[in-house]
């Protein structure tokens, strides 16, 4: 009975401050949205258009069906737009994801680092008040959905009782994540092996639990394969899951400039999207074969761009809709935008300063914590540091794990402070 009472008291101790953190998370994002009143531009406008094409025309892409963008995030927006087809409804969808992200940072930190009970609340607070995550709420970016889906799958995979139902649900989340951002299917290896491996301190292959990993795999395929078949039928053979992959690869490996450019003479936007995708992949592979000596420089630049500070979320949140011409998106006459930029810069540096010390003593971590942190960071770098080209928005999932690690550092500091008090036991 005493054990039960202690458990209830422990849960209540967490629920009250967690509720406060969720409130702060919501208020910080509402304040940013009221200030910036962001409008969707560039890629983010495309996601809104695709969601509306599903809602209003019953097809993905209008008037012509497309596979240029993955459907996960537009499909998520549809129910909100069905209630009220407006910018406010799309922002409400992002606010729901922000609150889910806060809860998942709390839950995942708790399961990754059970020896640091205060780390979960600290990590959730870091996420809730981090300027980058606050400002991202105003962007119709697929990363907003991708992060919580992957975190949810990892949370299920870290459960003490990894039941078949948990594996099936994790597989569905991973399939949705893969249709939100393609790299989700590669990073699915992390929760997949968590279901196949057992042991908190050691990772040991357990063939009895391999069935759960198989169920995860089948559930993931049940989400992905129908979309692949739709693309084959409606877009054409060779469309795959998305017709952006080859273009994206070309932007990393080509002789005409690293990164995105809307003026690509080799890949004009007037081309059929399947053929354009194939040509992009072919040109990229040809460039790699002809200039292998340039690969180290490319990888170094991609790695730097992936993890360097970026003002992109502030820039894209404070633009007006394009008024035509080559001038891009004009800035809104908002006071204090530079303060938001500085907040994102120093917020990111502070996150790194809190997360990196948590790596000290990693040998004492539970084996699954090592696998999750190293697996997510390593596979994410493999995708954007090695294969494609990197930019700050592509590290959002590792940043969520940085919040977990920052919580560990803050918990250690708090424990040391308690230990230094004269009456500490």
Beta strands, then each sheet from edge to edge (+ up, - down):
strand 1: 197-198
strand 2: 204-205
sheet 1: 1+ 2-
end
